Amino acid sequence: MKRKIIFVVLLLSFIISVNAQKKIETTELPKAAQDFLQKYFSHTSVKIAKKDPEHGKKGYEVKLKDGTK
């Protein structure tokens, strides 16, 4: 019984952490971030953009197709 409870708690914490990072469109990034990407990384495109609460209330994580984060 104790193992089942521990397993359920671990499973729920994993699900919550996965859902905390929400994938977003590039157009949903702040204007300053869009301008920065256009200015310095116009040679490549965005592979994935996520809203990431781990980096603060207004945190975002962007990965480009050339591997840059």
N, C-alpha and C positions, 0 to 999 in steps of 0.2 A: 504494500500500500504506500509506504514511504517513497519507494522508487517511482511509483506512478505520479505522485504529487510533484516530485522533483522534475520528472520528465515533462509534465504539463507546464510547469513554471518556466523551464528552459525553452520549451517550444513557443510559449506565448511571448517571452522576451525577444526571441529571434524574429517572430512575425512582426512585432511592434517596431523593432529596429529597421527591418526591411521596408516597412511602410512609411517610416519617418522621412526617407529620401524619396521625394516625388519627382518623377521625370516631367520636364516642362519643355515647351517649344522655345527656340532661340528668341522668338519675338516677345516672350514673357520675361526675359532678362531685363534688368534695369537699363535705361537708355545709355548710361555711362559704360556699362559692361558691353553693350552692343557696339558702341563707338570704339571701345578699346579693341575688341576682336576685329573689327573692320580695319582699324588703323595698323595693328601689329601682326595680325594673322590672316590677312586677306588671301594669302597663298593656299590656305587649306580651309576646310569646313568643319563645322561642329558635328561630332559623332553623337554626343549625348550631353544634355544639360539637366542638372538636378537641383532642386531646392534642398539645401542641406542644413537642417537646424543645428547640427553639430558645430557649424562655423558661425553661430550667432543667429539672431532673429532674422537678419537679412542675408544669410549665407547661401551661396550658390557654389556648385561645382560644375566645371565644364571640361569635357575631354574632347580633344580635336582628333581628326582622322589621322594626323601625322604622329599621334601618341602624346602630344603635349597636354598637360593638365592645367 
